Amino acid sequence: MNRGVMTKTWREIRWITLFFGLGLAVLELLLTYIIPTAFGAVPAEWFQVSFFQDFLKGLLGTQIGDVVGPRALTSLPWVHPVALALLWAHEIAICTQLPAGETDRGTIDVLLGLPVSRTRAYLSVTVVWLAAGLFVVAMGFAGNMIGSSLAPPDFRSPIDRVLIVVANLLCLYVAVGGFACMVSTLSNHRGRAIGLVFAVVLASFFLSVLAPMWEPARSISFLSVLNYYRPMTVLAGSSPPAADMLVLVTTGAVFWAVGAGVFARRNICTV
Amino acid sequence: MSVIVTERLTKRYGRRIGVADLNLDVPEGTLFGFLGPNGSGKTTAIRILMGFLRPTQGRAKIFGLDCWNQGHRLRRDVGYLPGDLRLYPWLTCREGLDIFGKVRRCDLRTAGNELAAAFGLEPDVKVRNMSRGMRQKLGLILALAHKPKLLVLDEPTSTLDPIMQGKLCQHLRTLAACGHTVFFSSHSLAEVERLCSRVVILRQGRLAADETLDDLRARASRAVTIRWGTPAAAQETRPPAALELIERSNRHWRGTLVGPVTALVSWCAQQPIDDISIEQPDLNTLFQGYYADAGDDT
């Protein structure tokens, strides 16, 4: 790692990290506080409606109809599309900086004109990205805890369970970020890299939502990263999803390593 | 000792040629001019030297280290200013020195602040609020602050005012006198002539000339004007072998020196001549000869 590159990267992402961290904290707080009240107003029969069940299943990654209750509802803030969008937007913004963003704006000549290897620069940006991700997720956790303390006692999850969800969420963060890093190394244009990564995570999200309702989507749902992120089963008390977390981290690591290999060998053209 | 060595260095972009069979040998302590028109391959060659591009064929070495495989190690002793300099919009001179110092693992603040004062750059102005000339100054400060053994400057004066150009030239001369090597790319002959002791000329990616400036001057054509004592002498006398006559008017000859100057002067001494003038070597014409037929951007 290189301290200078890390300082430079942190200097560039500190405000968006703070912004996304605060955003996620506020969102988690509000959802954790509001959802119990809002869902309390939903008639119980609705949870027996097949479409409603499938939709929630797609969102939560598990069957909800027969287990709906406070525990199931406390997982919603962790799978809310806005929460996921905030997290993904944050990491896509960071992970597409080197080399796509630097090449796009022409600053890569100055950066790589310094005595730092491409692998070291890539690693340094990765460390800052992971630290920033940890901060954003921690802010989400803090918001969730505050919201939870304001919610009715039935809607409070044990902190150890929530921490497992946070770990699962970090693994999801690693998987998407690793992919974004790889796409960045294959592109000279940050806009294209962001567009491609965003399209893939969006497709992944839709695949996950559609899988319970549509057979063709179900057959390929294993391709969706959200297939390996199941906060509800964790909060409902099942064992930690070690296999899912391993799949996510391995996927992210493989994409990241491919990106490192590509970046170390590719030509850098700014014109 | 050679600082930069390239052997049959070639870079192709598909069918296009960036540089072809380029052999360079830049000795230590030289102010080395790298001349060529736009698109002649100067920047491609520099990008290979900096380890940004992998050569299609051939090798490039700086300080004996391979530019592609060991680029990060050799860049410890290299200061680089890109041709199309882009800096982070939030960067100030002070922050730049801090960050670059951390990357280079040395304190650049003292040397950098001295350079900033010499170049007249305020330390806390952000790049986004700087003019192009100020950005160029910052780029130069960041390239010079660690006192590199080799400076690679790609058209460094393009956005500088004449006063700043003079300061930079003076600084580069001082560095070269202390044994530092300056690799100076430009498409301006006057600039290279003013600064460099040796020059390489690229044309369409290929080496067109690699000579000292003195040798180039010796080869450059020199305009000769002779004023005869009488119109008849001007019309009837046959020109010597050392003079290529271009124009013969009433009492004047205008031509180009094509042989030793002493031969022409000896011949003139025996003629009824009122006056003779032999001008400075015309490098511009020589360079334009090299540049002729140069294609568009490479």
Interface residues (C-beta under 8 A of the other chain):
Chain A: N2 R3 G4 V5 T7 K8 R11 E12 R105 G106 T107 D109 V110 L112 G113 L114 P115 V116 S117 R118 R120 R265 N267 I268 C269 T270 V271
Chain B: T43 R47 M50 G51 F52 L53 R54 G71 H72 R73 R75 R76 V78 Y80 P82 D84 L85 R86 L87 Y88 W90 E95 D98 I99 F100 G101 K102 V103 R104 G139 L142 A143
